[in-house]
Amino acid sequence: MNQQIIIEISTDGTARVRTEGFHGSSCINASKFIEQSLGAVERSQCTSDYFNCQSISSNSYQPNENKHE
């Protein structure tokens, strides 16, 4: 499976980041730059695949209103 980082942004500005095709905790390292860009992590969830060396994780983010480009 190809490694993918999928970002979904809802109409209220909440972003959801999912990783697919990563093994173990490598998904966390791969998506770290997105976490830092989007702001605070509201919730992080690992699936059973994460513990079986292939992961699909889901992170929800609230927009960082204090960050200005």
C-alpha positions as CSV (number, residue, x, y, z in Angstrom):
1,M,0.0,0.0,0.0
2,N,1.2,3.5,-0.8
3,Q,1.8,5.9,2.1
4,Q,-0.7,8.7,2.2
5,I,-1.6,11.6,4.4
6,I,-5.2,12.6,4.0
7,I,-6.4,16.0,5.2
8,E,-10.2,16.7,5.4
9,I,-11.3,20.2,6.4
10,S,-15.0,20.6,7.5
11,T,-17.1,23.7,7.0
12,D,-16.5,24.8,10.6
13,G,-12.7,24.9,10.0
14,T,-11.9,21.7,11.8
15,A,-9.2,19.6,10.1
16,R,-9.0,15.9,10.3
17,V,-5.7,14.2,9.3
18,R,-5.5,10.5,8.6
19,T,-2.4,8.5,7.6
20,E,-2.5,5.2,5.6
21,G,0.2,2.8,4.6
22,F,2.6,3.6,7.4
23,H,4.0,1.0,9.7
24,G,3.9,1.4,13.5
25,S,4.6,4.9,14.8
26,S,6.0,6.2,11.5
27,C,2.6,7.7,10.8
28,I,3.2,10.1,13.8
29,N,6.5,11.2,12.5
30,A,5.1,11.6,9.0
31,S,2.2,13.8,10.0
32,K,4.1,15.9,12.7
33,F,4.7,18.8,10.3
34,I,1.0,19.0,9.7
35,E,0.1,19.0,13.4
36,Q,2.6,21.9,13.9
37,S,1.1,23.9,11.0
38,L,-2.6,23.4,12.0
39,G,-2.3,24.1,15.7
40,A,-3.4,22.2,18.8
41,V,-4.4,18.5,18.5
42,E,-7.9,18.1,19.9
43,R,-7.9,14.3,19.7
44,S,-5.6,11.5,18.5
45,Q,-6.7,8.0,17.9
46,C,-4.7,4.9,16.7
47,T,-6.4,1.9,15.2
48,S,-5.5,-1.7,15.9
49,D,-3.5,-1.6,12.7
50,Y,-1.1,0.8,14.4
51,F,-0.2,-1.9,16.9
52,N,0.1,-4.5,14.2
53,C,2.8,-2.4,12.5
54,Q,0.5,-0.9,9.9
55,S,-1.3,2.2,10.9
56,I,-4.2,4.4,10.1
57,S,-4.4,7.2,12.6
58,S,-7.0,9.9,12.9
59,N,-6.2,13.3,14.4
60,S,-8.7,16.2,14.8
61,Y,-7.5,19.7,14.9
62,Q,-9.1,23.0,15.8
63,P,-7.8,26.0,13.8
64,N,-5.1,27.9,15.6
65,E,-6.6,31.4,15.8
66,N,-3.5,32.9,17.4
67,K,-1.2,31.9,14.6
68,H,-0.7,34.5,11.9
69,E,1.2,33.9,8.7
